[in-house]
Amino acid sequence: MFQGLKDTSILQMLLLGAEYLRARGVADSRAEADILLAHILGISRDKLYLERDLKVSDQDLKWYARLLERRGKREPLAYVVNKREFMGLEFYVDQRVLIPRPETEILVEKVLAMGKTKYDMGHNKGETKPRVLDLCTGSGALAVAISYYWPEAKITAVDLSADALEVAKYNAAKMKTPIDFRQGDLFQPLNEEKFDIIVSNPPYVSIKEYAECSPEVKHEPPLALLAGEDGLDFYRRIAAQAGNFLRATGTIFLEIGCTQGKRVVELFAENGFKTVIFPDYAGLDRIVLAEKE
């Protein structure tokens, strides 16, 4: 891409990088070329334009070409730069974990708003700290963000994948959040413990939906996405088992697919829960809150 290029100024690199990504179907090609070069140079995007006549080393030029090639193959930008901002915190991410989405921040916001109001006022029956369980923790985004902004809570986080837990533990250490990580299948690694809050962004993509996903999504771990023929496998299991691990006054917070609200509500109603659905920023069903009847 840059072979024989004599002008290796930042501006020229940005223009060529954006053209390369655009030709490979990357929608926001100019912004992403900016992000990749800023990442390599260790400066902000804004500073790129203040330093646009700066010459770049051959080593950085080669590195930029490699990252552009990865993104041109539709590897998600977050994996290419190994980071994703979530709730104002910078998380490390790679191919072992699902990339945190902006709409999932709503899930954290609901837990923080309702949890702090309810449980910090002593509604958890003598516990010195409210207990929160994060199922399918992945990168640890939910557990770490909740712990970071609600240090009074005691967080337990579970994932089936040892690889995902390695990433989650790294993020928890990076953010200095004390979290009890456990490996296992949903509630399996718990010892008849009771929690004030159960939160989860479980896999909820159906087999048909997965076949129609973007090339970027196909780079993410299928284990973190796929949930059977209708995308509801994990909701069935959580609805059936959560009552055994939830205090009588406890609350469940779940992210759902935008078309799954009605069916998820029915699943929890069948298991003795009353539910409320909250929308995302686009007005689509996104969060289910469930409590025991």
Contacts in CASP RR format, 6 or more apart in sequence:
PFRMAT RR
TARGET T0000
AUTHOR 0000-0000-0000
METHOD contacts of the structure
MODEL  1
MFQGLKDTSILQMLLLGAEYLRARGVADSRAEADILLAHILGISRDKLYL
ERDLKVSDQDLKWYARLLERRGKREPLAYVVNKREFMGLEFYVDQRVLIP
RPETEILVEKVLAMGKTKYDMGHNKGETKPRVLDLCTGSGALAVAISYYW
PEAKITAVDLSADALEVAKYNAAKMKTPIDFRQGDLFQPLNEEKFDIIVS
NPPYVSIKEYAECSPEVKHEPPLALLAGEDGLDFYRRIAAQAGNFLRATG
TIFLEIGCTQGKRVVELFAENGFKTVIFPDYAGLDRIVLAEKE
1 16 0 8 1.000
1 17 0 8 1.000
1 20 0 8 1.000
1 65 0 8 1.000
1 68 0 8 1.000
1 69 0 8 1.000
2 8 0 8 1.000
2 13 0 8 1.000
2 16 0 8 1.000
2 61 0 8 1.000
2 64 0 8 1.000
2 65 0 8 1.000
5 12 0 8 1.000
5 16 0 8 1.000
5 61 0 8 1.000
8 55 0 8 1.000
8 56 0 8 1.000
8 58 0 8 1.000
8 61 0 8 1.000
9 52 0 8 1.000
9 53 0 8 1.000
9 54 0 8 1.000
9 55 0 8 1.000
9 56 0 8 1.000
10 37 0 8 1.000
10 41 0 8 1.000
10 48 0 8 1.000
10 51 0 8 1.000
10 52 0 8 1.000
10 53 0 8 1.000
10 54 0 8 1.000
10 56 0 8 1.000
11 52 0 8 1.000
11 53 0 8 1.000
13 33 0 8 1.000
13 37 0 8 1.000
13 56 0 8 1.000
13 61 0 8 1.000
13 64 0 8 1.000
14 30 0 8 1.000
14 33 0 8 1.000
14 34 0 8 1.000
14 37 0 8 1.000
14 48 0 8 1.000
14 52 0 8 1.000
17 29 0 8 1.000
17 33 0 8 1.000
17 36 0 8 1.000
17 64 0 8 1.000
17 68 0 8 1.000
18 29 0 8 1.000
18 30 0 8 1.000
18 32 0 8 1.000
18 33 0 8 1.000
19 29 0 8 1.000
20 29 0 8 1.000
20 33 0 8 1.000
20 68 0 8 1.000
20 72 0 8 1.000
21 29 0 8 1.000
21 32 0 8 1.000
21 33 0 8 1.000
21 68 0 8 1.000
21 71 0 8 1.000
21 72 0 8 1.000
22 29 0 8 1.000
22 30 0 8 1.000
24 71 0 8 1.000
24 72 0 8 1.000
24 73 0 8 1.000
24 74 0 8 1.000
25 72 0 8 1.000
25 74 0 8 1.000
26 32 0 8 1.000
26 71 0 8 1.000
26 72 0 8 1.000
26 74 0 8 1.000
31 45 0 8 1.000
32 71 0 8 1.000
32 77 0 8 1.000
33 68 0 8 1.000
34 45 0 8 1.000
34 48 0 8 1.000
35 45 0 8 1.000
35 77 0 8 1.000
35 81 0 8 1.000
36 64 0 8 1.000
36 67 0 8 1.000
36 68 0 8 1.000
36 71 0 8 1.000
36 77 0 8 1.000
36 80 0 8 1.000
36 81 0 8 1.000
37 48 0 8 1.000
37 64 0 8 1.000
38 44 0 8 1.000
38 45 0 8 1.000
38 47 0 8 1.000
38 48 0 8 1.000
39 67 0 8 1.000
39 81 0 8 1.000
40 60 0 8 1.000
40 63 0 8 1.000
40 64 0 8 1.000
40 67 0 8 1.000
41 48 0 8 1.000
41 56 0 8 1.000
41 60 0 8 1.000
43 51 0 8 1.000
56 64 0 8 1.000
67 80 0 8 1.000
67 81 0 8 1.000
70 79 0 8 1.000
70 80 0 8 1.000
71 77 0 8 1.000
71 80 0 8 1.000
74 214 0 8 1.000
74 215 0 8 1.000
74 216 0 8 1.000
74 219 0 8 1.000
75 216 0 8 1.000
75 219 0 8 1.000
76 99 0 8 1.000
76 216 0 8 1.000
76 219 0 8 1.000
76 220 0 8 1.000
78 84 0 8 1.000
78 93 0 8 1.000
78 99 0 8 1.000
79 93 0 8 1.000
79 94 0 8 1.000
79 95 0 8 1.000
79 99 0 8 1.000
79 219 0 8 1.000
82 92 0 8 1.000
82 93 0 8 1.000
82 94 0 8 1.000
83 90 0 8 1.000
83 91 0 8 1.000
83 92 0 8 1.000
83 93 0 8 1.000
84 90 0 8 1.000
84 91 0 8 1.000
84 93 0 8 1.000
84 99 0 8 1.000
84 100 0 8 1.000
84 139 0 8 1.000
85 91 0 8 1.000
86 100 0 8 1.000
86 104 0 8 1.000
86 105 0 8 1.000
86 141 0 8 1.000
86 145 0 8 1.000
87 105 0 8 1.000
87 108 0 8 1.000
87 141 0 8 1.000
87 145 0 8 1.000
87 148 0 8 1.000
87 149 0 8 1.000
89 144 0 8 1.000
89 145 0 8 1.000
89 148 0 8 1.000
89 175 0 8 1.000
91 100 0 8 1.000
91 139 0 8 1.000
91 140 0 8 1.000
91 141 0 8 1.000
91 144 0 8 1.000
91 171 0 8 1.000
92 139 0 8 1.000
92 167 0 8 1.000
92 170 0 8 1.000
92 171 0 8 1.000
92 174 0 8 1.000
93 99 0 8 1.000
93 100 0 8 1.000
93 139 0 8 1.000
93 167 0 8 1.000
94 167 0 8 1.000
95 219 0 8 1.000
95 220 0 8 1.000
95 221 0 8 1.000
96 161 0 8 1.000
96 163 0 8 1.000
96 164 0 8 1.000
96 166 0 8 1.000
96 167 0 8 1.000
96 221 0 8 1.000
97 138 0 8 1.000
97 139 0 8 1.000
97 140 0 8 1.000
97 163 0 8 1.000
97 164 0 8 1.000
97 167 0 8 1.000
97 168 0 8 1.000
97 221 0 8 1.000
97 224 0 8 1.000
98 138 0 8 1.000
98 139 0 8 1.000
98 220 0 8 1.000
98 221 0 8 1.000
98 224 0 8 1.000
98 225 0 8 1.000
99 139 0 8 1.000
99 220 0 8 1.000
100 139 0 8 1.000
100 141 0 8 1.000
102 281 0 8 1.000
103 255 0 8 1.000
103 280 0 8 1.000
103 281 0 8 1.000
103 286 0 8 1.000
104 141 0 8 1.000
104 142 0 8 1.000
104 201 0 8 1.000
104 255 0 8 1.000
105 145 0 8 1.000
106 278 0 8 1.000
106 280 0 8 1.000
106 281 0 8 1.000
106 286 0 8 1.000
106 287 0 8 1.000
107 142 0 8 1.000
107 199 0 8 1.000
107 201 0 8 1.000
107 253 0 8 1.000
107 254 0 8 1.000
107 255 0 8 1.000
107 286 0 8 1.000
107 287 0 8 1.000
108 142 0 8 1.000
108 145 0 8 1.000
108 146 0 8 1.000
108 149 0 8 1.000
110 253 0 8 1.000
110 278 0 8 1.000
110 287 0 8 1.000
110 289 0 8 1.000
111 132 0 8 1.000
111 142 0 8 1.000
111 146 0 8 1.000
111 150 0 8 1.000
111 197 0 8 1.000
111 199 0 8 1.000
111 253 0 8 1.000
112 146 0 8 1.000
112 149 0 8 1.000
112 150 0 8 1.000
114 251 0 8 1.000
114 289 0 8 1.000
115 130 0 8 1.000
115 150 0 8 1.000
115 196 0 8 1.000
115 197 0 8 1.000
115 251 0 8 1.000
116 150 0 8 1.000
118 251 0 8 1.000
119 130 0 8 1.000
119 153 0 8 1.000
119 196 0 8 1.000
119 197 0 8 1.000
120 130 0 8 1.000
120 152 0 8 1.000
123 196 0 8 1.000
123 249 0 8 1.000
124 130 0 8 1.000
124 131 0 8 1.000
124 196 0 8 1.000
124 247 0 8 1.000
124 249 0 8 1.000
125 247 0 8 1.000
125 249 0 8 1.000
127 196 0 8 1.000
129 152 0 8 1.000
129 153 0 8 1.000
129 154 0 8 1.000
130 152 0 8 1.000
130 153 0 8 1.000
130 154 0 8 1.000
130 196 0 8 1.000
130 197 0 8 1.000
131 153 0 8 1.000
131 154 0 8 1.000
131 156 0 8 1.000
131 193 0 8 1.000
131 194 0 8 1.000
131 195 0 8 1.000
131 196 0 8 1.000
131 197 0 8 1.000
132 143 0 8 1.000
132 146 0 8 1.000
132 153 0 8 1.000
132 154 0 8 1.000
132 155 0 8 1.000
132 156 0 8 1.000
132 195 0 8 1.000
132 196 0 8 1.000
132 197 0 8 1.000
132 198 0 8 1.000
132 199 0 8 1.000
133 155 0 8 1.000
133 156 0 8 1.000
133 157 0 8 1.000
133 158 0 8 1.000
133 190 0 8 1.000
133 195 0 8 1.000
133 197 0 8 1.000
133 198 0 8 1.000
133 199 0 8 1.000
133 245 0 8 1.000
134 140 0 8 1.000
134 142 0 8 1.000
134 143 0 8 1.000
134 146 0 8 1.000
134 155 0 8 1.000
134 156 0 8 1.000
134 157 0 8 1.000
134 158 0 8 1.000
134 199 0 8 1.000
134 200 0 8 1.000
135 158 0 8 1.000
135 186 0 8 1.000
135 187 0 8 1.000
135 198 0 8 1.000
135 199 0 8 1.000
135 200 0 8 1.000
135 202 0 8 1.000
135 238 0 8 1.000
136 158 0 8 1.000
136 159 0 8 1.000
136 160 0 8 1.000
136 186 0 8 1.000
136 200 0 8 1.000
136 201 0 8 1.000
136 202 0 8 1.000
136 203 0 8 1.000
136 224 0 8 1.000
136 234 0 8 1.000
137 143 0 8 1.000
137 157 0 8 1.000
137 158 0 8 1.000
137 159 0 8 1.000
137 164 0 8 1.000
137 165 0 8 1.000
137 168 0 8 1.000
137 181 0 8 1.000
138 159 0 8 1.000
138 161 0 8 1.000
138 164 0 8 1.000
138 165 0 8 1.000
138 167 0 8 1.000
138 168 0 8 1.000
138 224 0 8 1.000
139 164 0 8 1.000
139 167 0 8 1.000
139 168 0 8 1.000
139 171 0 8 1.000
140 157 0 8 1.000
140 167 0 8 1.000
140 168 0 8 1.000
140 171 0 8 1.000
140 172 0 8 1.000
140 179 0 8 1.000
141 171 0 8 1.000
142 157 0 8 1.000
142 199 0 8 1.000
142 200 0 8 1.000
142 201 0 8 1.000
143 155 0 8 1.000
143 157 0 8 1.000
143 168 0 8 1.000
143 172 0 8 1.000
143 177 0 8 1.000
143 179 0 8 1.000
144 168 0 8 1.000
144 171 0 8 1.000
144 172 0 8 1.000
144 175 0 8 1.000
144 177 0 8 1.000
144 179 0 8 1.000
146 153 0 8 1.000
146 155 0 8 1.000
146 199 0 8 1.000
147 153 0 8 1.000
147 155 0 8 1.000
147 172 0 8 1.000
147 175 0 8 1.000
147 177 0 8 1.000
147 178 0 8 1.000
147 179 0 8 1.000
148 175 0 8 1.000
148 177 0 8 1.000
151 177 0 8 1.000
153 197 0 8 1.000
154 180 0 8 1.000
155 177 0 8 1.000
155 178 0 8 1.000
155 179 0 8 1.000
155 180 0 8 1.000
156 179 0 8 1.000
156 180 0 8 1.000
156 181 0 8 1.000
156 182 0 8 1.000
156 190 0 8 1.000
156 193 0 8 1.000
156 195 0 8 1.000
157 168 0 8 1.000
157 179 0 8 1.000
157 180 0 8 1.000
157 181 0 8 1.000
157 182 0 8 1.000
158 181 0 8 1.000
158 182 0 8 1.000
158 183 0 8 1.000
158 184 0 8 1.000
158 186 0 8 1.000
158 187 0 8 1.000
158 189 0 8 1.000
158 190 0 8 1.000
159 165 0 8 1.000
159 168 0 8 1.000
159 181 0 8 1.000
159 183 0 8 1.000
159 184 0 8 1.000
160 183 0 8 1.000
160 184 0 8 1.000
160 185 0 8 1.000
160 186 0 8 1.000
160 223 0 8 1.000
161 183 0 8 1.000
161 221 0 8 1.000
161 223 0 8 1.000
161 224 0 8 1.000
162 183 0 8 1.000
164 221 0 8 1.000
164 224 0 8 1.000
165 181 0 8 1.000
165 183 0 8 1.000
168 179 0 8 1.000
168 181 0 8 1.000
169 181 0 8 1.000
172 178 0 8 1.000
172 179 0 8 1.000
172 181 0 8 1.000
182 189 0 8 1.000
182 190 0 8 1.000
183 189 0 8 1.000
186 234 0 8 1.000
186 237 0 8 1.000
186 238 0 8 1.000
186 241 0 8 1.000
187 241 0 8 1.000
187 242 0 8 1.000
187 244 0 8 1.000
187 245 0 8 1.000
190 245 0 8 1.000
192 244 0 8 1.000
192 245 0 8 1.000
193 245 0 8 1.000
194 245 0 8 1.000
194 246 0 8 1.000
194 247 0 8 1.000
195 245 0 8 1.000
195 246 0 8 1.000
195 247 0 8 1.000
195 250 0 8 1.000
196 247 0 8 1.000
196 249 0 8 1.000
196 250 0 8 1.000
196 251 0 8 1.000
197 250 0 8 1.000
197 251 0 8 1.000
197 252 0 8 1.000
197 253 0 8 1.000
198 238 0 8 1.000
198 242 0 8 1.000
198 245 0 8 1.000
198 246 0 8 1.000
198 250 0 8 1.000
198 251 0 8 1.000
198 252 0 8 1.000
198 253 0 8 1.000
199 252 0 8 1.000
199 253 0 8 1.000
199 254 0 8 1.000
200 234 0 8 1.000
200 238 0 8 1.000
200 252 0 8 1.000
200 253 0 8 1.000
200 254 0 8 1.000
200 255 0 8 1.000
201 254 0 8 1.000
201 255 0 8 1.000
202 227 0 8 1.000
202 234 0 8 1.000
202 235 0 8 1.000
202 238 0 8 1.000
202 254 0 8 1.000
202 255 0 8 1.000
203 223 0 8 1.000
203 224 0 8 1.000
203 225 0 8 1.000
203 226 0 8 1.000
203 227 0 8 1.000
203 231 0 8 1.000
203 233 0 8 1.000
203 234 0 8 1.000
204 227 0 8 1.000
204 231 0 8 1.000
204 232 0 8 1.000
204 234 0 8 1.000
204 235 0 8 1.000
204 255 0 8 1.000
204 256 0 8 1.000
204 257 0 8 1.000
204 260 0 8 1.000
205 213 0 8 1.000
205 225 0 8 1.000
205 226 0 8 1.000
205 227 0 8 1.000
205 231 0 8 1.000
206 226 0 8 1.000
206 227 0 8 1.000
206 228 0 8 1.000
206 229 0 8 1.000
206 230 0 8 1.000
206 231 0 8 1.000
207 226 0 8 1.000
207 228 0 8 1.000
207 229 0 8 1.000
208 229 0 8 1.000
209 231 0 8 1.000
210 217 0 8 1.000
210 222 0 8 1.000
210 225 0 8 1.000
210 226 0 8 1.000
213 225 0 8 1.000
217 225 0 8 1.000
227 233 0 8 1.000
227 234 0 8 1.000
227 235 0 8 1.000
230 263 0 8 1.000
231 260 0 8 1.000
232 260 0 8 1.000
232 263 0 8 1.000
232 264 0 8 1.000
232 267 0 8 1.000
235 254 0 8 1.000
235 256 0 8 1.000
235 260 0 8 1.000
235 263 0 8 1.000
235 264 0 8 1.000
235 267 0 8 1.000
235 268 0 8 1.000
236 267 0 8 1.000
238 252 0 8 1.000
238 254 0 8 1.000
239 264 0 8 1.000
239 267 0 8 1.000
239 268 0 8 1.000
239 270 0 8 1.000
239 271 0 8 1.000
239 273 0 8 1.000
239 290 0 8 1.000
240 271 0 8 1.000
242 252 0 8 1.000
242 271 0 8 1.000
242 290 0 8 1.000
243 271 0 8 1.000
243 292 0 8 1.000
246 252 0 8 1.000
246 292 0 8 1.000
248 292 0 8 1.000
249 291 0 8 1.000
250 291 0 8 1.000
250 292 0 8 1.000
251 289 0 8 1.000
251 290 0 8 1.000
251 291 0 8 1.000
252 268 0 8 1.000
252 273 0 8 1.000
252 288 0 8 1.000
252 289 0 8 1.000
252 290 0 8 1.000
252 291 0 8 1.000
253 287 0 8 1.000
253 288 0 8 1.000
253 289 0 8 1.000
254 264 0 8 1.000
254 287 0 8 1.000
254 288 0 8 1.000
254 290 0 8 1.000
255 286 0 8 1.000
255 287 0 8 1.000
256 264 0 8 1.000
256 285 0 8 1.000
256 286 0 8 1.000
256 287 0 8 1.000
256 288 0 8 1.000
257 285 0 8 1.000
257 286 0 8 1.000
258 280 0 8 1.000
258 284 0 8 1.000
258 285 0 8 1.000
258 286 0 8 1.000
259 285 0 8 1.000
260 285 0 8 1.000
261 277 0 8 1.000
261 285 0 8 1.000
261 288 0 8 1.000
264 275 0 8 1.000
264 288 0 8 1.000
265 275 0 8 1.000
265 277 0 8 1.000
265 288 0 8 1.000
268 275 0 8 1.000
268 288 0 8 1.000
268 290 0 8 1.000
269 275 0 8 1.000
272 292 0 8 1.000
272 293 0 8 1.000
273 290 0 8 1.000
273 291 0 8 1.000
273 292 0 8 1.000
273 293 0 8 1.000
274 290 0 8 1.000
274 291 0 8 1.000
274 292 0 8 1.000
274 293 0 8 1.000
275 288 0 8 1.000
275 289 0 8 1.000
275 290 0 8 1.000
275 291 0 8 1.000
276 288 0 8 1.000
276 289 0 8 1.000
277 285 0 8 1.000
277 287 0 8 1.000
277 288 0 8 1.000
277 289 0 8 1.000
278 286 0 8 1.000
278 287 0 8 1.000
278 288 0 8 1.000
278 289 0 8 1.000
279 285 0 8 1.000
279 286 0 8 1.000
279 287 0 8 1.000
280 286 0 8 1.000
280 287 0 8 1.000
END
